[in-house]
Amino acid sequence: MTTANIHAALTAPDSQANQANQAEDAAAHAFIQRWQHNRASELATAQSFVIELCELLGVDKPHATAAQNYMFERPVTFTYGDGTSSAGRIDCYRRGCFVLEAKKLKAAVHTKGFDDGLIRAHKQGENYIRALPAAEGRPPFLLVVDVGNVIEVYAEFSKSGGAYRPF
């Protein structure tokens, strides 16, 4: 084996890893460019955004399931102290993992209106978590997404459904 062949054999894995990293960086950049200035509504964007994010991260995508363990629009029932109830739907849910509450806020980023919208989305997500059937337990993560702007991650590791804090 020549010195050139030895050098090529030793550097090939680094070169392949570098190419893979460059491809991942390009995919992440393309994802950001595609979503960053998207002004379409939450209804028009949220599910596509989550699916593309899952593809980018190389994780399973939500899918329809009778067990309702990983899906979009997971139904829940809110029960109130006066005995009444109402229906709700979680934007994206993975049992034992997370609740994702998506928004497409109209307020400009870095404004009080934007911040207030994210706070309302956080409270909405916590309410969804508390409305889940007790037998399912409470997920440790709450994700609040303003499509194209921010993904906030909150955690509550006791899984009691208590206050979810920034992670």
GIURSUL-V557724 format. One line per field, one symbol per residue. ss: DSSP state (H for helix, E for strand, - for the rest). phi: phi as a letter, one per 30 degrees, with the letter a starting at -180 (. if undefined). psi: psi as a letter, one per 40 degrees, with the letter a starting at -180 (. if undefined). A space follows every 10 residues. Layout:
ss->???
phi->???
psi->???
This chain:
ss->--HHHHHHHH HHHHHHHHHH HHHHHHHHHH HHHHHH---- -HHHHHHHHH HHHHHHH--- ---------E EEEEEEEEE- ----EEEEEE EEEE---EEE EEE------- -HHHHHHHHH HHHHHHHHHH H--HHH---- EEEEEE---E EEEEE----- ----EE-
phi->.ddddddddd cedddddddd dddddddddd ddddcecdcd deedcedded dddddddice cebdaddhca adhddbbdcc ddjdbbcbbd eabbeibacc ccbbddddei bdddeddddd dddddddded ddeeddicdd bbccbceiba bccbbaddhc idddcec
psi->hidddddddd eddddddddd dddddddddd ddddddehei iddedddddd ddddddefii iiihhdefeg iifhiihhhi deeiiiiihh dhhhhecihh hiigidiiif iddddddddd dddddddddd eihddeahie ihhhhhhedi hhhiigeefe eahhih.
